[in-house]
Amino acid sequence: MLNVQNIFKDVKNLTAKLIEVGLSSQQNFPTLNKLSQNISEISYANSSDLSIALKNVAYQDIYDELDRGKNYNIKMIDGALIQLLYRMPMHIQKASQNLLSPHQS
């Protein structure tokens, strides 16, 4: 069943598994926050303003800023930054995921 508790558990397990198999060079474990009576958010420890990723800024500058601020769930051994961010109502769940790689195709 798709709900906030299961998604939180999955992100936590994914993070642990990537550490276990040696694919994560750095990581921030997920946090679960209640934003309001009906809205929950799954983010990561010390997450901060991600607005740079929405601006007309060079890809390398965005990557460098997110990396410098450790603004990701997982930094892979190849440098890819993975952000797993979810904001959802307590009933119907909707989620989004972001992946930034240092190697833009």
QUITA-V470661 format. One record per helix or strand of 2 or more residues. SS is the DSSP state (2 for helix, 1 for strand). FROM is the first residue (numbers start at 0). TO is the last residue. If there is no record, write none. Layout:
ss:SS from:FROM to:TO
ss:SS from:FROM to:TO
//
This chain:
ss:2 from:3 to:19
ss:1 from:23 to:26
ss:1 from:29 to:33
ss:1 from:38 to:43
ss:2 from:50 to:53
ss:2 from:58 to:67
ss:1 from:73 to:75
ss:1 from:80 to:88
ss:1 from:95 to:99
//
